[in-house]
Amino acid sequence: MENLVNVVQTVNYGKFVFKLDEVLAERKISISSFSRVTGIDYRALKRMTDKSVTRVDLDSLARICFSLKCDLKDIIEYIPPK
């Protein structure tokens, strides 16, 4: 089991890139006003828009998609490893 853990830690699985900043900019929505509308903490949205987010709450993703009337693929893109 110990060998398996070491293998998993060194594999590049790709990454997720948030496109929320692009969607908000297209719709001319500020992060602060979007925070008020969705009830999502401003700092959490800021991390998503400056692409420094490491963890995401599923409820937040649902609120974002519901508020923007968009699909998850509109705000998050999976980039496979090269």
Backbone atoms as SQL, in Angstrom:
CREATE TABLE atoms (id INTEGER PRIMARY KEY, chain TEXT, resi INTEGER, resn TEXT, atom TEXT, x REAL, y REAL, z REAL);
INSERT INTO atoms VALUES
  (1, 'A', 1, 'MET', 'N', 0.830, -1.201, 0.000),
  (2, 'A', 1, 'MET', 'CA', 0.000, 0.000, 0.000),
  (3, 'A', 1, 'MET', 'C', 0.866, 1.254, 0.000),
  (4, 'A', 2, 'GLU', 'N', 1.988, 1.225, 0.687),
  (5, 'A', 2, 'GLU', 'CA', 2.867, 2.386, 0.754),
  (6, 'A', 2, 'GLU', 'C', 3.384, 2.768, -0.630),
  (7, 'A', 3, 'ASN', 'N', 3.718, 1.795, -1.469),
  (8, 'A', 3, 'ASN', 'CA', 4.180, 2.071, -2.826),
  (9, 'A', 3, 'ASN', 'C', 3.093, 2.728, -3.658),
  (10, 'A', 4, 'LEU', 'N', 1.855, 2.302, -3.481),
  (11, 'A', 4, 'LEU', 'CA', 0.739, 2.878, -4.215),
  (12, 'A', 4, 'LEU', 'C', 0.574, 4.348, -3.882),
  (13, 'A', 5, 'VAL', 'N', 0.693, 4.716, -2.637),
  (14, 'A', 5, 'VAL', 'CA', 0.573, 6.113, -2.219),
  (15, 'A', 5, 'VAL', 'C', 1.642, 6.953, -2.895),
  (16, 'A', 6, 'ASN', 'N', 2.859, 6.477, -2.954),
  (17, 'A', 6, 'ASN', 'CA', 3.938, 7.224, -3.596),
  (18, 'A', 6, 'ASN', 'C', 3.681, 7.424, -5.087),
  (19, 'A', 7, 'VAL', 'N', 3.129, 6.434, -5.753),
  (20, 'A', 7, 'VAL', 'CA', 2.822, 6.552, -7.176),
  (21, 'A', 7, 'VAL', 'C', 1.737, 7.594, -7.403),
  (22, 'A', 8, 'VAL', 'N', 0.710, 7.552, -6.603),
  (23, 'A', 8, 'VAL', 'CA', -0.398, 8.484, -6.752),
  (24, 'A', 8, 'VAL', 'C', 0.070, 9.926, -6.556),
  (25, 'A', 9, 'GLN', 'N', 0.982, 10.149, -5.650),
  (26, 'A', 9, 'GLN', 'CA', 1.440, 11.501, -5.367),
  (27, 'A', 9, 'GLN', 'C', 2.293, 12.079, -6.489),
  (28, 'A', 10, 'THR', 'N', 2.871, 11.270, -7.354),
  (29, 'A', 10, 'THR', 'CA', 3.762, 11.779, -8.386),
  (30, 'A', 10, 'THR', 'C', 3.124, 11.833, -9.772),
  (31, 'A', 11, 'VAL', 'N', 1.907, 11.370, -9.912),
  (32, 'A', 11, 'VAL', 'CA', 1.239, 11.359, -11.207),
  (33, 'A', 11, 'VAL', 'C', 0.583, 12.710, -11.471),
  (34, 'A', 12, 'ASN', 'N', 0.741, 13.215, -12.683),
  (35, 'A', 12, 'ASN', 'CA', 0.081, 14.454, -13.092),
  (36, 'A', 12, 'ASN', 'C', -1.281, 14.087, -13.673),
  (37, 'A', 13, 'TYR', 'N', -2.335, 14.490, -12.991),
  (38, 'A', 13, 'TYR', 'CA', -3.697, 14.176, -13.431),
  (39, 'A', 13, 'TYR', 'C', -4.318, 15.295, -14.253),
  (40, 'A', 14, 'GLY', 'N', -3.590, 16.348, -14.478),
  (41, 'A', 14, 'GLY', 'CA', -4.152, 17.498, -15.158),
  (42, 'A', 14, 'GLY', 'C', -4.599, 18.517, -14.135),
  (43, 'A', 15, 'LYS', 'N', -5.348, 19.505, -14.585),
  (44, 'A', 15, 'LYS', 'CA', -5.816, 20.534, -13.653),
  (45, 'A', 15, 'LYS', 'C', -7.145, 21.120, -14.114),
  (46, 'A', 16, 'PHE', 'N', -7.802, 21.780, -13.180),
  (47, 'A', 16, 'PHE', 'CA', -9.020, 22.516, -13.481),
  (48, 'A', 16, 'PHE', 'C', -8.685, 23.999, -13.517),
  (49, 'A', 17, 'VAL', 'N', -9.221, 24.696, -14.494),
  (50, 'A', 17, 'VAL', 'CA', -9.008, 26.134, -14.620),
  (51, 'A', 17, 'VAL', 'C', -10.370, 26.818, -14.536),
  (52, 'A', 18, 'PHE', 'N', -10.469, 27.774, -13.636),
  (53, 'A', 18, 'PHE', 'CA', -11.708, 28.529, -13.500),
  (54, 'A', 18, 'PHE', 'C', -11.789, 29.618, -14.557),
  (55, 'A', 19, 'LYS', 'N', -12.961, 29.747, -15.144),
  (56, 'A', 19, 'LYS', 'CA', -13.218, 30.788, -16.139),
  (57, 'A', 19, 'LYS', 'C', -14.270, 31.776, -15.631),
  (58, 'A', 20, 'LEU', 'N', -14.491, 31.757, -14.333),
  (59, 'A', 20, 'LEU', 'CA', -15.519, 32.619, -13.750),
  (60, 'A', 20, 'LEU', 'C', -15.231, 34.085, -14.027),
  (61, 'A', 21, 'ASP', 'N', -13.965, 34.476, -13.987),
  (62, 'A', 21, 'ASP', 'CA', -13.611, 35.875, -14.248),
  (63, 'A', 21, 'ASP', 'C', -14.045, 36.298, -15.648),
  (64, 'A', 22, 'GLU', 'N', -13.892, 35.413, -16.626),
  (65, 'A', 22, 'GLU', 'CA', -14.287, 35.714, -18.000),
  (66, 'A', 22, 'GLU', 'C', -15.803, 35.858, -18.115),
  (67, 'A', 23, 'VAL', 'N', -16.527, 34.949, -17.474),
  (68, 'A', 23, 'VAL', 'CA', -17.992, 34.978, -17.532),
  (69, 'A', 23, 'VAL', 'C', -18.525, 36.249, -16.869),
  (70, 'A', 24, 'LEU', 'N', -17.985, 36.582, -15.701),
  (71, 'A', 24, 'LEU', 'CA', -18.435, 37.803, -15.016),
  (72, 'A', 24, 'LEU', 'C', -18.102, 39.045, -15.834),
  (73, 'A', 25, 'ALA', 'N', -16.926, 39.068, -16.446),
  (74, 'A', 25, 'ALA', 'CA', -16.529, 40.221, -17.261),
  (75, 'A', 25, 'ALA', 'C', -17.445, 40.372, -18.480),
  (76, 'A', 26, 'GLU', 'N', -17.760, 39.264, -19.137),
  (77, 'A', 26, 'GLU', 'CA', -18.672, 39.297, -20.296),
  (78, 'A', 26, 'GLU', 'C', -20.029, 39.885, -19.923),
  (79, 'A', 27, 'ARG', 'N', -20.479, 39.550, -18.730),
  (80, 'A', 27, 'ARG', 'CA', -21.802, 39.986, -18.287),
  (81, 'A', 27, 'ARG', 'C', -21.753, 41.285, -17.488),
  (82, 'A', 28, 'LYS', 'N', -20.544, 41.841, -17.359),
  (83, 'A', 28, 'LYS', 'CA', -20.345, 43.109, -16.638),
  (84, 'A', 28, 'LYS', 'C', -20.872, 43.035, -15.208),
  (85, 'A', 29, 'ILE', 'N', -20.487, 41.951, -14.524),
  (86, 'A', 29, 'ILE', 'CA', -20.885, 41.729, -13.134),
  (87, 'A', 29, 'ILE', 'C', -19.631, 41.811, -12.267),
  (88, 'A', 30, 'SER', 'N', -19.664, 42.625, -11.237),
  (89, 'A', 30, 'SER', 'CA', -18.515, 42.731, -10.338),
  (90, 'A', 30, 'SER', 'C', -18.532, 41.570, -9.340),
  (91, 'A', 31, 'ILE', 'N', -17.370, 41.268, -8.823),
  (92, 'A', 31, 'ILE', 'CA', -17.267, 40.193, -7.833),
  (93, 'A', 31, 'ILE', 'C', -18.077, 40.545, -6.587),
  (94, 'A', 32, 'SER', 'N', -18.016, 41.798, -6.163),
  (95, 'A', 32, 'SER', 'CA', -18.732, 42.188, -4.945),
  (96, 'A', 32, 'SER', 'C', -20.251, 42.076, -5.124),
  (97, 'A', 33, 'SER', 'N', -20.761, 42.498, -6.274),
  (98, 'A', 33, 'SER', 'CA', -22.216, 42.380, -6.472),
  (99, 'A', 33, 'SER', 'C', -22.619, 40.916, -6.631),
  (100, 'A', 34, 'PHE', 'N', -21.773, 40.116, -7.286),
  (101, 'A', 34, 'PHE', 'CA', -22.068, 38.692, -7.438),
  (102, 'A', 34, 'PHE', 'C', -22.035, 37.991, -6.085),
  (103, 'A', 35, 'SER', 'N', -21.145, 38.437, -5.226),
  (104, 'A', 35, 'SER', 'CA', -21.079, 37.899, -3.868),
  (105, 'A', 35, 'SER', 'C', -22.376, 38.169, -3.120),
  (106, 'A', 36, 'ARG', 'N', -22.886, 39.375, -3.243),
  (107, 'A', 36, 'ARG', 'CA', -24.143, 39.728, -2.567),
  (108, 'A', 36, 'ARG', 'C', -25.310, 38.913, -3.118),
  (109, 'A', 37, 'VAL', 'N', -25.368, 38.720, -4.423),
  (110, 'A', 37, 'VAL', 'CA', -26.471, 37.996, -5.054),
  (111, 'A', 37, 'VAL', 'C', -26.456, 36.510, -4.680),
  (112, 'A', 38, 'THR', 'N', -25.265, 35.925, -4.678),
  (113, 'A', 38, 'THR', 'CA', -25.166, 34.475, -4.444),
  (114, 'A', 38, 'THR', 'C', -25.019, 34.100, -2.979),
  (115, 'A', 39, 'GLY', 'N', -24.563, 35.038, -2.157),
  (116, 'A', 39, 'GLY', 'CA', -24.298, 34.722, -0.760),
  (117, 'A', 39, 'GLY', 'C', -22.970, 33.999, -0.570),
  (118, 'A', 40, 'ILE', 'N', -22.158, 33.974, -1.624),
  (119, 'A', 40, 'ILE', 'CA', -20.837, 33.345, -1.541),
  (120, 'A', 40, 'ILE', 'C', -19.846, 34.404, -1.065),
  (121, 'A', 41, 'ASP', 'N', -18.990, 34.031, -0.134),
  (122, 'A', 41, 'ASP', 'CA', -18.008, 34.944, 0.412),
  (123, 'A', 41, 'ASP', 'C', -17.173, 35.583, -0.706),
  (124, 'A', 42, 'TYR', 'N', -16.960, 36.881, -0.601),
  (125, 'A', 42, 'TYR', 'CA', -16.191, 37.630, -1.597),
  (126, 'A', 42, 'TYR', 'C', -14.811, 37.014, -1.805),
  (127, 'A', 43, 'ARG', 'N', -14.153, 36.636, -0.713),
  (128, 'A', 43, 'ARG', 'CA', -12.792, 36.085, -0.819),
  (129, 'A', 43, 'ARG', 'C', -12.781, 34.763, -1.580),
  (130, 'A', 44, 'ALA', 'N', -13.812, 33.963, -1.404),
  (131, 'A', 44, 'ALA', 'CA', -13.901, 32.691, -2.137),
  (132, 'A', 44, 'ALA', 'C', -14.064, 32.954, -3.628),
  (133, 'A', 45, 'LEU', 'N', -14.915, 33.912, -3.972),
  (134, 'A', 45, 'LEU', 'CA', -15.091, 34.267, -5.386),
  (135, 'A', 45, 'LEU', 'C', -13.816, 34.877, -5.955),
  (136, 'A', 46, 'LYS', 'N', -13.140, 35.676, -5.163),
  (137, 'A', 46, 'LYS', 'CA', -11.891, 36.300, -5.612),
  (138, 'A', 46, 'LYS', 'C', -10.842, 35.230, -5.925),
  (139, 'A', 47, 'ARG', 'N', -10.750, 34.205, -5.095),
  (140, 'A', 47, 'ARG', 'CA', -9.804, 33.115, -5.362),
  (141, 'A', 47, 'ARG', 'C', -10.166, 32.390, -6.653),
  (142, 'A', 48, 'MET', 'N', -11.466, 32.258, -6.919),
  (143, 'A', 48, 'MET', 'CA', -11.881, 31.609, -8.168),
  (144, 'A', 48, 'MET', 'C', -11.534, 32.467, -9.377),
  (145, 'A', 49, 'THR', 'N', -11.682, 33.771, -9.244),
  (146, 'A', 49, 'THR', 'CA', -11.430, 34.646, -10.391),
  (147, 'A', 49, 'THR', 'C', -9.955, 34.916, -10.614),
  (148, 'A', 50, 'ASP', 'N', -9.140, 34.843, -9.572),
  (149, 'A', 50, 'ASP', 'CA', -7.698, 35.046, -9.803),
  (150, 'A', 50, 'ASP', 'C', -6.964, 33.715, -9.917),
  (151, 'A', 51, 'LYS', 'N', -7.755, 32.637, -10.035),
  (152, 'A', 51, 'LYS', 'CA', -7.245, 31.295, -10.300),
  (153, 'A', 51, 'LYS', 'C', -6.302, 30.760, -9.223),
  (154, 'A', 52, 'SER', 'N', -6.531, 31.164, -7.981),
  (155, 'A', 52, 'SER', 'CA', -5.720, 30.645, -6.879),
  (156, 'A', 52, 'SER', 'C', -6.507, 29.697, -5.982),
  (157, 'A', 53, 'VAL', 'N', -7.681, 29.300, -6.413),
  (158, 'A', 53, 'VAL', 'CA', -8.527, 28.410, -5.623),
  (159, 'A', 53, 'VAL', 'C', -7.943, 26.991, -5.633),
  (160, 'A', 54, 'THR', 'N', -7.997, 26.328, -4.488),
  (161, 'A', 54, 'THR', 'CA', -7.520, 24.945, -4.402),
  (162, 'A', 54, 'THR', 'C', -8.636, 23.972, -4.035),
  (163, 'A', 55, 'ARG', 'N', -9.677, 24.488, -3.403),
  (164, 'A', 55, 'ARG', 'CA', -10.836, 23.668, -3.040),
  (165, 'A', 55, 'ARG', 'C', -12.101, 24.446, -3.361),
  (166, 'A', 56, 'VAL', 'N', -13.139, 23.684, -3.738),
  (167, 'A', 56, 'VAL', 'CA', -14.392, 24.326, -4.105),
  (168, 'A', 56, 'VAL', 'C', -15.548, 23.619, -3.423),
  (169, 'A', 57, 'ASP', 'N', -16.451, 24.389, -2.911),
  (170, 'A', 57, 'ASP', 'CA', -17.663, 23.875, -2.293),
  (171, 'A', 57, 'ASP', 'C', -18.700, 23.611, -3.385),
  (172, 'A', 58, 'LEU', 'N', -19.289, 22.429, -3.392),
  (173, 'A', 58, 'LEU', 'CA', -20.272, 22.091, -4.417),
  (174, 'A', 58, 'LEU', 'C', -21.494, 22.993, -4.367),
  (175, 'A', 59, 'ASP', 'N', -21.880, 23.411, -3.168),
  (176, 'A', 59, 'ASP', 'CA', -23.010, 24.331, -3.046),
  (177, 'A', 59, 'ASP', 'C', -22.678, 25.663, -3.720),
  (178, 'A', 60, 'SER', 'N', -21.444, 26.111, -3.586),
  (179, 'A', 60, 'SER', 'CA', -21.031, 27.360, -4.246),
  (180, 'A', 60, 'SER', 'C', -21.101, 27.221, -5.756),
  (181, 'A', 61, 'LEU', 'N', -20.641, 26.085, -6.273),
  (182, 'A', 61, 'LEU', 'CA', -20.723, 25.867, -7.725),
  (183, 'A', 61, 'LEU', 'C', -22.169, 25.868, -8.197),
  (184, 'A', 62, 'ALA', 'N', -23.042, 25.244, -7.428),
  (185, 'A', 62, 'ALA', 'CA', -24.462, 25.218, -7.786),
  (186, 'A', 62, 'ALA', 'C', -25.048, 26.632, -7.760),
  (187, 'A', 63, 'ARG', 'N', -24.686, 27.419, -6.762),
  (188, 'A', 63, 'ARG', 'CA', -25.175, 28.802, -6.682),
  (189, 'A', 63, 'ARG', 'C', -24.695, 29.634, -7.868),
  (190, 'A', 64, 'ILE', 'N', -23.433, 29.440, -8.236),
  (191, 'A', 64, 'ILE', 'CA', -22.869, 30.188, -9.369),
  (192, 'A', 64, 'ILE', 'C', -23.607, 29.826, -10.660),
  (193, 'A', 65, 'CYS', 'N', -23.753, 28.530, -10.923),
  (194, 'A', 65, 'CYS', 'CA', -24.433, 28.099, -12.149),
  (195, 'A', 65, 'CYS', 'C', -25.893, 28.539, -12.163),
  (196, 'A', 66, 'PHE', 'N', -26.567, 28.450, -11.029),
  (197, 'A', 66, 'PHE', 'CA', -27.960, 28.871, -10.949),
  (198, 'A', 66, 'PHE', 'C', -28.083, 30.370, -11.210),
  (199, 'A', 67, 'SER', 'N', -27.229, 31.161, -10.573),
  (200, 'A', 67, 'SER', 'CA', -27.306, 32.618, -10.698),
  (201, 'A', 67, 'SER', 'C', -26.961, 33.099, -12.103),
  (202, 'A', 68, 'LEU', 'N', -25.988, 32.435, -12.720),
  (203, 'A', 68, 'LEU', 'CA', -25.562, 32.843, -14.066),
  (204, 'A', 68, 'LEU', 'C', -26.337, 32.127, -15.164),
  (205, 'A', 69, 'LYS', 'N', -27.195, 31.186, -14.762),
  (206, 'A', 69, 'LYS', 'CA', -27.941, 30.363, -15.722),
  (207, 'A', 69, 'LYS', 'C', -26.977, 29.749, -16.740),
  (208, 'A', 70, 'CYS', 'N', -25.964, 29.079, -16.190),
  (209, 'A', 70, 'CYS', 'CA', -24.949, 28.474, -17.046),
  (210, 'A', 70, 'CYS', 'C', -24.667, 27.053, -16.582),
  (211, 'A', 71, 'ASP', 'N', -23.862, 26.367, -17.331),
  (212, 'A', 71, 'ASP', 'CA', -23.451, 25.008, -17.009),
  (213, 'A', 71, 'ASP', 'C', -22.075, 25.052, -16.359),
  (214, 'A', 72, 'LEU', 'N', -21.732, 24.013, -15.632),
  (215, 'A', 72, 'LEU', 'CA', -20.443, 23.955, -14.959),
  (216, 'A', 72, 'LEU', 'C', -19.283, 24.128, -15.947),
  (217, 'A', 73, 'LYS', 'N', -19.420, 23.568, -17.132),
  (218, 'A', 73, 'LYS', 'CA', -18.348, 23.669, -18.132),
  (219, 'A', 73, 'LYS', 'C', -18.130, 25.106, -18.593),
  (220, 'A', 74, 'ASP', 'N', -19.092, 25.982, -18.340),
  (221, 'A', 74, 'ASP', 'CA', -18.934, 27.388, -18.694),
  (222, 'A', 74, 'ASP', 'C', -18.009, 28.131, -17.728),
  (223, 'A', 75, 'ILE', 'N', -17.860, 27.592, -16.517),
  (224, 'A', 75, 'ILE', 'CA', -17.036, 28.288, -15.522),
  (225, 'A', 75, 'ILE', 'C', -15.789, 27.515, -15.102),
  (226, 'A', 76, 'ILE', 'N', -15.733, 26.213, -15.445),
  (227, 'A', 76, 'ILE', 'CA', -14.561, 25.398, -15.105),
  (228, 'A', 76, 'ILE', 'C', -14.171, 24.568, -16.328),
  (229, 'A', 77, 'GLU', 'N', -12.869, 24.539, -16.597),
  (230, 'A', 77, 'GLU', 'CA', -12.361, 23.736, -17.706),
  (231, 'A', 77, 'GLU', 'C', -11.319, 22.761, -17.159),
  (232, 'A', 78, 'TYR', 'N', -11.402, 21.513, -17.601),
  (233, 'A', 78, 'TYR', 'CA', -10.403, 20.519, -17.225),
  (234, 'A', 78, 'TYR', 'C', -9.317, 20.499, -18.297),
  (235, 'A', 79, 'ILE', 'N', -8.067, 20.648, -17.870),
  (236, 'A', 79, 'ILE', 'CA', -6.918, 20.603, -18.768),
  (237, 'A', 79, 'ILE', 'C', -6.183, 19.285, -18.478),
  (238, 'A', 80, 'PRO', 'N', -6.227, 18.338, -19.405),
  (239, 'A', 80, 'PRO', 'CA', -5.537, 17.072, -19.153),
  (240, 'A', 80, 'PRO', 'C', -4.010, 17.266, -19.185),
  (241, 'A', 81, 'PRO', 'N', -3.286, 16.331, -18.568),
  (242, 'A', 81, 'PRO', 'CA', -1.828, 16.441, -18.586),
  (243, 'A', 81, 'PRO', 'C', -1.285, 16.250, -19.998),
  (244, 'A', 82, 'LYS', 'N', -0.102, 16.787, -20.234),
  (245, 'A', 82, 'LYS', 'CA', 0.508, 16.634, -21.560),
  (246, 'A', 82, 'LYS', 'C', 1.361, 15.403, -21.609);
